[in-house]
Amino acid sequence: MHTFLRLGGWWIFVRAAGLGLGIWLLGGLVADAATVSDITDRAILAGGTTGPINFTLSNFDPKQAIRTVAANITSGNSQAYEAEGTRILQGLKPDVVMIQEFNVSSSSSTDLRNWVNSTFGSEFSYFRESSGAIPNGVISRWPIVSSGSWDDTTISDRGFAWARIDIPGDKNLWVVSVHLKASSGSSNSNQRQSQAQQLVTYIQANVPADDYLLLGGDFNTYSTSESCLSTLSALLTTAAPYPVDQAGDADTNATRAEHYDWVIAESELDGLETPVKIGSLSFANGLVFDSRKFTPLSSVDPVLVGDSGASNMQHMAVVRAFAVPALELLTVTASSSNPTLVPNANIVVSGSGVSRTVTVTPAANQTGTATITVTGGDGVSTASDTFVVTVNSATPVGSTFAGAYPGKSMTDIAPNGLSYLANYGFGGSEGIAPTLPVMDSSDPTKLKLVVVARTDDLIVLGGETTMDMAGGWSASGVSVGNSTDASPVPANTARKVISVDRSGSKRFLRATITR
């Protein structure tokens, strides 16, 4: 006997043979399908609006992909960003850059701002250390809400540049751009270890545990087992797999012989790694970019084949991508099957996250039906729900006085005081006999008229006891209330009972129903 059972998000295969029992977990978690909650059909009168109608979105998983780059790709004789390094950054199109040797022309604020604008876009923010010959920095597509430089006590020409970035989602991203001591030998290795220990101390003192943390740059490491990496592994994931080029080479220095440059994340963010996608190519564990090896270069325009081999080019750029949950990226659209009745522009979706509302306003002077489709999407999954909006005439025939006789007074001087009043109330005309009872069976001292009026109709009442109706109309003894009759009436209308006292031999009623 073979049995499949579902336990939470797991499918379990159970095989029973004789006295033995075998259980295997199959395939991993099974995600529930995305859904838009059911929205019931609606009926409204022309000129009205239905909504806001509440609905919810379930099992969507919107994510923001963040492409990050560690870049020590200055060239020329001044350790500055020249055409080659600039083209590489333009071609890689990063969202966040941990940049080293952040020098551009004279490095004035104008030079830096213009370079960021032309290389990345005017919407990008940046931070650059204010001192040191080869300062570190951070460049971001999203706002940098705070930034600074932690002092590296072992070296004088740069510090540890950090920035707190307001990325999509409910967490901030803390980015630290570093440039550790260069050269091999035990003294330099020990200095890198000291720098790593300082970084751990700074991070533990300043970065909230609930935020994401990313550290990148030129570590100048000669081995993936260097002690500085072991120290950083207390807070960040330093283990393989590592980014590689298209030939599988993880080395990043100019001669492609050493693994100098890194992008490392704390465990939660590291678990959200997503492939780096460039054109039709996908790099599961990130990319070491070498323009001399990368193909096709058309995917990283305007990069030229020799850019990574430019004179005094420092290193190769290292690229990794992460996909973070971002509920605000959940999209909701709505459309109408009958845009003449309900134009798409007249369907308004409001709210945020998984709780939304939809309001539908038909076009003026139109009646009929339209199917409204509400669709949610997270960039991967979509789901929809439909509901029908029926738009009825604003004056249902035989049902409401105000539409047929807007602003008209229902006045009657017949002996029973109600000869034509009932007919007016139900859209009739003078001269037709009343069709409703005139005696209120629940109270013989009153006469009544039942009127089906729109919920926003205004009923103004008055009574008169003189035959010639020469006196003023008084509301004394006249009232309006809800009917106990539960039979259906058109949408957005209600059945009202107008009552008048039967005082003396005659009692007349004046009722004006308007919108």
C-alpha positions in Angstrom: 0.0 0.0 0.0 1.3 3.4 -1.0 -0.1 6.5 0.6 0.6 10.2 0.1 -0.1 12.5 3.1 0.3 16.2 3.4 1.7 17.5 6.7 1.9 21.3 6.7 3.8 22.2 3.5 5.3 18.8 3.1 4.1 15.8 1.0 4.9 12.5 2.8 5.1 9.2 0.9 4.3 6.3 3.2 5.0 2.7 2.1 3.7 -0.2 4.3 5.0 -3.7 3.5 4.5 -6.5 6.0 5.5 -5.2 9.4 7.8 -2.5 7.9 6.9 1.1 7.5 8.9 3.5 5.3 8.4 7.2 5.2 10.0 9.7 2.7 9.6 13.4 2.5 9.1 14.4 -1.1 10.3 17.5 -2.9 10.2 20.0 -0.1 7.7 22.7 0.8 4.6 23.0 -1.3 3.5 26.6 -1.6 -0.2 27.4 -1.4 -1.6 29.1 -4.5 -2.0 32.9 -4.5 -5.6 34.1 -4.2 -7.7 37.2 -4.2 -10.6 36.8 -1.8 -14.2 36.5 -3.2 -16.0 39.7 -3.9 -19.8 39.3 -4.2 -21.9 40.7 -7.0 -23.3 44.2 -6.6 -26.4 46.0 -7.8 -26.6 49.8 -7.7 -28.7 52.6 -9.2 -27.5 54.8 -12.1 -25.6 57.7 -10.7 -24.5 55.8 -7.6 -21.3 54.2 -6.5 -20.6 50.8 -5.0 -17.8 50.5 -2.5 -15.3 50.7 -1.0 -15.5 46.9 -1.0 -12.9 45.1 1.1 -10.9 42.2 -0.2 -7.6 40.5 0.7 -4.7 39.0 -1.1 -3.2 35.7 0.2 -0.1 33.6 -0.5 1.7 36.2 -2.6 5.4 36.6 -2.1 6.6 39.9 -3.7 10.4 40.3 -3.6 12.8 43.1 -4.5 16.0 41.9 -6.3 19.0 43.9 -5.2 22.1 43.6 -7.4 25.2 44.5 -5.4 28.8 45.1 -6.6 32.1 45.3 -4.8 34.2 47.6 -7.0 37.9 48.4 -6.7 38.2 49.1 -10.4 40.1 52.3 -10.6 42.7 52.6 -13.4 45.4 55.0 -14.7 48.0 56.7 -12.6 45.8 58.4 -10.0 43.8 55.5 -8.5 40.6 57.2 -9.8 37.6 56.2 -11.8 38.3 56.7 -15.4 36.4 55.6 -18.5 37.1 51.9 -18.2 35.9 51.4 -14.6 33.0 53.8 -15.3 31.9 51.7 -18.3 32.0 48.5 -16.3 29.7 49.9 -13.6 27.3 51.3 -16.3 27.2 47.8 -17.9 26.6 45.9 -14.7 23.8 48.1 -13.6 24.1 47.6 -9.8 21.6 48.8 -7.3 24.1 49.0 -4.5 27.9 49.5 -4.8 30.6 49.1 -2.2 33.2 51.2 -3.9 36.9 51.6 -3.1 39.4 54.3 -4.1 36.4 56.5 -4.6 38.2 59.3 -6.5 36.7 61.1 -9.5 38.5 64.0 -11.2 39.1 66.5 -8.4 36.6 64.6 -6.2 34.7 67.8 -5.5 31.1 67.4 -4.5 30.1 68.6 -8.0 32.5 66.1 -9.7 31.2 63.2 -7.5 27.5 64.1 -8.0 27.9 64.5 -11.8 29.7 61.2 -12.0 27.1 59.3 -10.0 24.4 60.9 -12.1 26.0 59.9 -15.4 27.1 56.4 -14.3 24.1 55.3 -12.3 21.3 57.9 -12.5 20.2 61.0 -10.7 18.0 59.1 -8.3 21.0 57.3 -6.8 22.4 58.4 -3.4 26.0 58.1 -2.3 28.4 58.4 0.6 32.1 59.0 0.4 34.5 59.2 3.3 35.7 62.8 3.8 39.4 62.0 4.4 42.0 59.6 3.2 43.9 59.3 -0.1 41.8 56.4 -1.3 38.5 56.6 0.5 35.8 54.0 0.5 32.1 54.7 -0.3 28.6 53.4 -0.8 26.3 54.2 -3.8 22.6 53.2 -3.7 19.6 53.2 -5.9 17.5 53.7 -2.7 17.8 56.5 -0.1 20.8 56.4 2.2 19.1 57.5 5.5 22.3 57.6 7.5 26.0 57.1 6.8 29.5 57.6 8.2 33.0 56.1 8.5 34.3 53.9 11.4 37.9 54.6 12.1 40.4 52.0 11.0 43.1 52.4 13.7 45.6 50.4 11.7 45.7 52.5 8.6 45.5 56.2 7.8 44.3 56.6 4.2 40.8 55.2 4.6 38.3 53.9 7.1 35.3 51.6 7.1 32.5 53.4 5.1 29.0 52.4 6.2 25.5 53.4 5.0 22.0 52.5 6.2 19.7 52.2 3.2 16.0 52.3 3.1 15.4 49.4 0.7 11.9 48.1 -0.2 10.5 45.9 2.5 10.3 46.3 6.3 14.0 46.0 7.0 16.9 48.4 6.3 20.1 47.3 4.6 23.4 48.2 6.3 26.3 48.3 3.9 29.9 48.5 4.8 32.6 49.2 2.2 36.1 48.2 3.2 39.6 48.1 1.8 41.8 45.9 4.0 45.6 46.0 4.1 47.4 44.9 0.9 50.3 42.5 0.4 51.2 39.1 1.6 53.3 38.2 4.6 52.4 37.5 8.2 52.5 41.2 9.3 49.9 42.2 6.7 47.8 39.1 7.4 47.9 40.1 11.1 46.8 43.6 10.2 43.9 42.3 8.1 42.9 40.2 11.1 43.0 43.3 13.4 40.9 45.2 10.9 38.3 42.3 10.8 38.2 42.3 14.6 37.5 46.1 14.6 34.7 45.5 12.0 33.0 42.9 14.2 33.1 45.3 17.2 31.7 48.2 15.2 29.0 46.1 13.6 27.9 44.6 16.9 27.7 48.0 18.5 25.9 49.8 15.7 23.9 47.5 13.4 20.5 46.3 14.7 20.2 42.5 14.7 16.9 42.7 12.8 18.3 44.6 9.8 20.2 43.1 6.8 24.0 43.4 6.8 26.2 43.4 3.7 30.0 43.9 3.7 32.1 44.1 0.6 35.2 45.4 -1.0 38.8 44.7 -1.5 39.9 42.4 1.3 43.4 41.7 -0.3 43.1 38.1 1.0 45.6 35.5 -0.3 43.6 32.6 0.9 39.9 31.8 1.6 41.1 30.5 5.0 42.8 33.7 6.2 42.2 34.5 9.8 40.4 37.7 9.0 37.7 35.7 7.1 37.3 33.4 10.1 36.8 36.4 12.3 34.2 37.9 10.0 32.4 34.6 9.8 31.2 35.2 13.4 28.7 37.7 11.8 28.7 37.0 8.1 28.7 34.0 5.7 32.2 33.6 4.2 31.9 29.9 3.1 31.7 28.7 -0.5 30.2 28.7 -3.1 31.8 32.0 -4.3 31.2 34.1 -7.4 33.1 33.1 -10.4 33.6 34.2 -14.0 32.3 32.3 -17.0 35.3 30.1 -16.9 34.7 29.2 -13.3 37.6 31.4 -11.9 36.9 33.1 -8.5 40.2 35.1 -8.4 39.7 38.8 -8.7 43.0 40.6 -8.7 44.4 42.2 -11.9 46.4 39.1 -12.8 43.5 36.8 -11.9 45.7 34.9 -9.5 44.3 35.9 -6.0 40.8 36.1 -4.4 41.0 39.6 -3.2 37.5 41.0 -3.5 34.4 39.9 -1.6 30.7 40.5 -1.1 29.5 38.8 2.0 26.2 38.9 3.9 24.8 38.0 7.3 23.0 34.6 7.3 19.5 35.9 6.8 20.4 38.0 3.8 22.8 35.3 2.5 19.8 32.9 2.5 18.0 35.3 0.2 20.7 35.1 -2.6 19.2 35.0 -6.1 21.0 34.4 -9.4 22.7 37.4 -11.1 20.9 37.7 -14.4 22.5 39.6 -17.3 20.7 39.3 -20.6 19.9 35.6 -21.1 22.7 34.5 -18.7 22.2 33.5 -15.1 25.0 33.1 -12.5 23.7 31.2 -9.5 26.4 32.2 -7.0 27.3 35.6 -8.4 29.8 36.8 -11.0 33.4 37.9 -11.1 33.3 40.3 -14.1 36.2 40.3 -16.5 35.5 42.1 -19.8 38.2 40.0 -21.5 36.3 36.8 -20.7 32.7 37.8 -20.5 30.5 37.1 -23.5 28.4 38.5 -25.1 29.6 42.0 -24.3 26.4 43.3 -25.9 24.6 42.3 -22.6 26.8 44.8 -20.7 26.9 47.8 -23.1 28.9 50.1 -23.1 31.7 47.9 -21.7 34.6 47.3 -24.1 36.6 44.0 -24.2 39.8 45.6 -22.9 38.2 47.5 -20.0 39.2 45.0 -17.3 42.7 45.0 -18.6 43.2 48.8 -18.7 46.5 50.3 -17.5 46.8 50.0 -13.7 43.3 48.5 -13.4 43.1 47.4 -9.8 40.8 44.4 -9.7 37.7 42.7 -11.1 34.2 43.7 -10.0 32.3 41.1 -7.9 28.5 40.9 -8.3 26.0 39.2 -6.1 22.2 39.6 -6.0 19.6 39.1 -3.2 15.8 39.0 -3.3 14.3 40.5 -0.2 10.6 40.3 0.8 8.9 43.6 -0.1 5.1 43.6 0.5 4.7 47.1 -1.0 5.6 45.7 -4.4 2.4 43.7 -4.4 0.4 45.1 -7.3 -3.4 45.1 -7.8 -5.2 46.1 -11.0 -8.8 46.1 -12.0 -10.6 46.1 -15.3 -14.2 46.1 -16.7 -15.7 43.9 -19.3 -18.1 46.8 -20.3 -16.0 50.0 -20.3 -19.1 51.9 -21.7 -20.9 51.2 -18.5 -17.9 51.1 -16.2 -14.8 52.7 -17.6 -11.5 51.2 -16.2 -10.6 54.7 -14.9 -13.8 54.5 -12.7 -12.5 51.5 -10.8 -10.4 52.7 -7.9 -8.3 50.3 -5.9 -7.0 51.6 -2.6 -5.1 50.3 0.4 -1.7 48.7 0.8 -0.2 45.3 1.5 -2.7 42.4 1.5 -5.7 44.5 2.6 -7.3 46.5 -0.2 -10.6 48.0 -1.3 -12.2 48.6 -4.7 -14.8 51.3 -5.5 -16.8 51.2 -8.8 -18.5 54.2 -10.2 -20.6 53.6 -13.4 -20.6 56.2 -16.2 -23.4 58.7 -16.1 -26.8 57.8 -17.7 -25.8 54.2 -18.3 -27.5 50.9 -17.2 -26.6 47.3 -17.7 -24.0 44.9 -16.3 -20.2 44.7 -16.2 -17.9 42.1 -14.9 -15.1 43.6 -12.9 -11.8 41.6 -12.7 -9.4 42.3 -9.8 -5.9 40.9 -10.3 -3.1 40.7 -7.8 0.5 40.1 -8.7 3.9 39.8 -7.1 6.1 39.5 -10.1 5.9 35.7 -10.2 2.4 34.7 -9.4 -0.9 36.3 -10.3 -4.5 35.6 -9.1 -7.8 37.1 -9.9 -11.4 37.4 -8.7 -14.4 38.6 -10.7 -17.7 40.1 -9.6 -20.7 41.5 -11.5 -21.9 45.1 -11.1 -25.5 45.6 -12.2 -26.6 49.2 -12.8 -30.3 49.7 -12.7 -32.3 52.8 -13.7 -32.3 55.5 -11.1 -36.2 55.4 -11.3 -37.3 51.8 -11.1 -40.7 51.8 -12.9 -43.6 51.7 -10.4 -41.3 51.9 -7.5 -40.3 55.5 -6.5 -42.1 58.8 -6.7 -39.0 61.0 -6.7 -37.7 59.9 -10.0 -41.0 60.2 -11.9 -42.1 63.4 -10.2 -39.0 65.2 -8.9 -40.0 67.9 -6.5 -43.7 67.4 -6.9 -46.1 67.6 -3.9 -48.5 64.7 -3.5 -51.7 66.7 -2.6 -55.2 65.2 -2.6 -58.6 66.7 -1.7 -60.7 63.6 -2.1 -62.9 62.6 0.9 -60.5 59.9 2.2 -57.5 62.1 1.7 -55.5 59.5 -0.3 -57.2 59.2 -3.7 -54.2 60.1 -5.8 -51.5 60.2 -3.2 -50.9 56.4 -3.6 -50.6 56.7 -7.3 -48.1 59.5 -7.2 -46.1 57.5 -4.7 -45.9 54.6 -7.0 -45.3 56.5 -10.2 -48.9 56.7 -11.3 -50.9 59.6 -12.6 -53.9 61.6 -11.6 -57.3 60.1 -12.3 -56.2 56.5 -11.5 -57.9 54.9 -8.5 -55.6 54.1 -5.6 -54.2 50.6 -5.4 -53.1 50.6 -1.8 -55.2 50.2 1.3 -55.9 53.5 3.0 -56.5 52.1 6.5 -53.5 51.2 8.7 -54.6 47.8 10.0 -52.3 48.1 13.0 -53.8 51.5 14.1 -57.4 52.4 13.0 -56.7 56.0 14.0 -54.3 56.4 11.1 -54.2 56.2 7.3 -51.1 55.0 5.6 -49.3 55.2 2.3 -46.4 52.8 1.4 -43.7 54.3 -0.8 -40.6 52.7 -2.2 -38.0 55.5 -2.2 -34.3 55.7 -2.9 -32.2 55.7 0.3 -31.0 59.2 -0.4 -34.5 60.6 -1.2 -35.7 63.3 1.1 -39.4 63.0 2.3 -40.9 66.2 3.6 -44.3 65.7 5.2 -47.2 67.8 6.3 -50.9 67.5 7.2 -54.0 69.7 6.7 -57.6 69.4 8.0 -59.4 72.2 6.1 -61.3 71.4 2.9 -59.9 74.2 0.9 -56.3 73.7 2.3 -56.1 77.4 2.8 -54.1 77.0 6.0 -50.4 76.0 6.4 -49.2 72.5 6.3 -48.3 71.0 9.6 -46.1 68.0 10.5 -48.3 67.4 13.5 -49.8 64.0 13.4 -47.7 63.0 10.3 -44.8 60.6 10.4 -42.6 58.4 8.2 -41.1 55.0 9.2 -39.8 51.8 7.9 -42.1 49.2 6.6 -42.2 45.7 8.1 -42.8 44.2 4.7 -39.7 42.1 3.9 -40.4 41.5 0.2 -37.6 42.6 -2.1 -37.1 46.2 -3.4 -34.6 47.5 -5.9 -31.0 48.0 -4.8 -30.4 51.3 -2.8 -34.1 51.8 -2.1 -36.2 51.2 1.0 -39.9 50.7 1.6 -41.3 53.6 3.8 -44.6 54.0 5.5 -46.1 57.5 5.6 -48.8 57.7 8.3 -51.4 60.5 9.0 -53.9 60.9 11.8 -57.6 60.5 10.9 -58.6 63.5 13.0 -62.1 65.0 12.4 -64.0 64.0 9.2 -61.2 64.8 6.9 -57.4 64.7 7.0 -55.2 65.5 4.0 -51.5 64.8 3.4 -48.9 66.6 1.6 -45.6 64.8 0.9 -42.8 66.0 -1.2 -40.1 63.5 -2.2 -36.9 64.8 -3.7 -33.2 63.8 -4.0 
